[in-house]
Amino acid sequence: MPIRVAVVGAGAISREQHLPSLAALGDRVEVVGIADVAPDAARALADTWGVARSYGDARKMIAAERPDLVTLATPPIAHRGDAIAALEAGAWVLSEKPPTLSLAEYDEVAAHEREGGPYAAYIFQHRFGSAAVRLRELVADGSLGRPLVALCDTLWFRDPSYFAVPWRGKWATEGGGPTMGHGVHQMDMLLSLLGDWTDVSAQMSTLARDTEAEDVSLAHVRFANGALCSVVNSLLSPRETSRVRIDFERASVEVEHLYGYDNAHWTWTPAPGVPLEEAATWAPVDDVPSSSHAPVFAHVVACMERGERPVTSGAGGRRVMELAAGMYASALSGRAVAHDELAPGTPFHAAMAGPDPRAATARIHAGTIRGGKVADPHL
Ligand SMILES: NC(=O)c1ccc[n+]([C@@H]2O[C@H](COP(=O)([O-])OP(=O)(O)OC[C@H]3O[C@@H](n4cnc5c(N)ncnc54)[C@H](O)[C@@H]3O)[C@@H](O)[C@H]2O)c1
């Protein structure tokens, strides 16, 4: 029996990734419905992919179709409610990033999971490319020695018109700026390699775009294993690039790409004294790229078939939300923040903007020049 899938959202990412990734799974899945608040968009996408039924309401679709899996390709504000509705109906969830608007919402969704499934998993496709998979193996077996220094740069360019889409760059609908919406991919891959962090010191500003949240964020992060990392997320960088570099005791490993990598984007540089024959065994044999959602969908469907938790679910999906919350907490409070300070009941567990979103906006807008004026740095 195929896994019956219902797709929520018929916009860009649904069209470009969700439906093609489901089609690539062949007869292991059957798409039984597509829902969008714009019913015409749902109908048009359903017609394109030969899906029988379309809906203008995700909850009605879940109730009518009783799907095994619900994929969420909607703006972040819609993720929490539909994920909970799906889990309560017994369906697994595969949601777009950022998972939710806050750690509190993340935990609320997770509380509706059950042992053995259904689980809610999130789409962080950069973890699934062959080189990241191989590097995780080498980190786990100690081949590269201790990780010491890391860089994680997401330097992208979004022109002013990008922010005309109403849900973008707002605390209430996207949860934040590039920390939540863009750098989150690379930060997630970094965390899958380096594990838990212990403290973070961050700065954020809204330097050049008319947006409520930040358009640039920087952080220094200390990991539990001792490694130190710098993180930069920008939407203001005309020469766009995405880069993660980790210097281990025995090698520097680096990937530089834009919106997706394959093996050719990675360099593996042995430290002096490491035998070249050994370094030659580091690179991956397969070459699964990270530019497609297909490996994530394949992983979740395989987990459903086995009744296992997907890797980007539970603690595995939460870690990057913890780092984002820590970065906002540090940037908005003006001090270093320890991981332990983000426990349930604390302000930055409840919301990325903390207790007062208007004050958060005033703080990251302060001291920046826009429209020829310098905003008051004392706000
Ligand atoms: N993984 C990636 O690489 C990647 C890339 C781009 C976007 N995304 C994420 O995908 C999500 C959607 O982004 P997009 O670019 O496709 O946006 P989009 O605006 O093109 O599409 C969103 C669609 O969702 C619909 N919608 C909004 N609220 C809804 C609701 N409550 N129920 C049903 N439908 C609803 C809209 O009508 C629209 O058709 C966002 O969370 C975004 O961050 C992920």
The ligand as an SDF file (V2000), in Angstrom:
LIG
                    3D

 44 48  0  0  0  0  0  0  0  0999 V2000
   13.9290   24.4240    2.0560 N   0  0  0  0  0  0  0  0  0  0  0  0
   14.1770   25.4360    1.2330 C   0  0  0  0  0  0  0  0  0  0  0  0
   15.2200   25.5090    0.6120 O   0  0  0  0  0  0  0  0  0  0  0  0
   13.1430   26.5190    1.0750 C   0  0  0  0  0  0  0  0  0  0  0  0
   13.2500   27.4220    0.0150 C   0  0  0  0  0  0  0  0  0  0  0  0
   12.2420   28.4020   -0.1240 C   0  0  0  0  0  0  0  0  0  0  0  0
   11.2250   28.4830    0.8080 C   0  0  0  0  0  0  0  0  0  0  0  0
   11.1800   27.5910    1.8570 N   0  0  0  0  0  0  0  0  0  0  0  0
   10.1140   27.6660    2.8620 C   0  0  0  0  0  0  0  0  0  0  0  0
    8.9070   27.1720    2.2830 O   0  0  0  0  0  0  0  0  0  0  0  0
    7.7970   27.8530    2.8540 C   0  0  0  0  0  0  0  0  0  0  0  0
    6.9490   28.4350    1.7280 C   0  0  0  0  0  0  0  0  0  0  0  0
    7.7490   29.2800    0.9430 O   0  0  0  0  0  0  0  0  0  0  0  0
    7.3840   29.6200   -0.5790 P   0  0  0  0  0  0  0  0  0  0  0  0
    8.5790   30.2990   -1.1340 O   0  0  0  0  0  0  0  0  0  0  0  0
    6.8610   28.4290   -1.2830 O   0  0  0  0  0  0  0  0  0  0  0  0
    6.2230   30.6950   -0.3450 O   0  0  0  0  0  0  0  0  0  0  0  0
    5.0560   31.0930   -1.3450 P   0  0  0  0  0  0  0  0  0  0  0  0
    4.5310   32.3750   -0.8420 O   0  0  0  0  0  0  0  0  0  0  0  0
    5.5050   30.9800   -2.7830 O   0  0  0  0  0  0  0  0  0  0  0  0
    3.9700   29.9360   -1.1490 O   0  0  0  0  0  0  0  0  0  0  0  0
    3.2660   29.7590    0.0530 C   0  0  0  0  0  0  0  0  0  0  0  0
    1.8790   29.2200   -0.2950 C   0  0  0  0  0  0  0  0  0  0  0  0
    1.2220   28.8970    0.9120 O   0  0  0  0  0  0  0  0  0  0  0  0
   -0.1330   29.3570    0.8210 C   0  0  0  0  0  0  0  0  0  0  0  0
   -0.6430   29.5100    2.1840 N   0  0  0  0  0  0  0  0  0  0  0  0
   -0.3790   30.4980    3.0790 C   0  0  0  0  0  0  0  0  0  0  0  0
   -0.9820   30.2260    4.2620 N   0  0  0  0  0  0  0  0  0  0  0  0
   -1.6120   29.0440    4.1140 C   0  0  0  0  0  0  0  0  0  0  0  0
   -2.3960   28.2370    4.9850 C   0  0  0  0  0  0  0  0  0  0  0  0
   -2.6420   28.5970    6.2440 N   0  0  0  0  0  0  0  0  0  0  0  0
   -2.9080   27.0780    4.4840 N   0  0  0  0  0  0  0  0  0  0  0  0
   -2.6840   26.7250    3.2030 C   0  0  0  0  0  0  0  0  0  0  0  0
   -1.9470   27.4440    2.3310 N   0  0  0  0  0  0  0  0  0  0  0  0
   -1.4030   28.5900    2.7940 C   0  0  0  0  0  0  0  0  0  0  0  0
   -0.0640   30.6230    0.0000 C   0  0  0  0  0  0  0  0  0  0  0  0
   -1.3030   30.9330   -0.6050 O   0  0  0  0  0  0  0  0  0  0  0  0
    1.0060   30.2340   -1.0360 C   0  0  0  0  0  0  0  0  0  0  0  0
    0.4530   29.6170   -2.1840 O   0  0  0  0  0  0  0  0  0  0  0  0
    8.3790   28.8840    3.8250 C   0  0  0  0  0  0  0  0  0  0  0  0
    8.3900   28.3490    5.1460 O   0  0  0  0  0  0  0  0  0  0  0  0
    9.8060   29.0640    3.3260 C   0  0  0  0  0  0  0  0  0  0  0  0
   10.7040   29.4640    4.3460 O   0  0  0  0  0  0  0  0  0  0  0  0
   12.1110   26.6160    1.9840 C   0  0  0  0  0  0  0  0  0  0  0  0
  1  2  1  0
  2  3  2  0
  2  4  1  0
  4  5  1  0
  4 44  2  0
  5  6  2  0
  6  7  1  0
  7  8  2  0
  8  9  1  0
  8 44  1  0
  9 10  1  0
  9 42  1  0
 10 11  1  0
 11 12  1  0
 11 40  1  0
 12 13  1  0
 13 14  1  0
 14 15  2  0
 14 16  1  0
 14 17  1  0
 17 18  1  0
 18 19  2  0
 18 20  1  0
 18 21  1  0
 21 22  1  0
 22 23  1  0
 23 24  1  0
 23 38  1  0
 24 25  1  0
 25 26  1  0
 25 36  1  0
 26 27  1  0
 26 35  1  0
 27 28  2  0
 28 29  1  0
 29 30  1  0
 29 35  2  0
 30 31  1  0
 30 32  2  0
 32 33  1  0
 33 34  2  0
 34 35  1  0
 36 37  1  0
 36 38  1  0
 38 39  1  0
 40 41  1  0
 40 42  1  0
 42 43  1  0
M  CHG  2   8   1  16  -1
M  END
$$$$
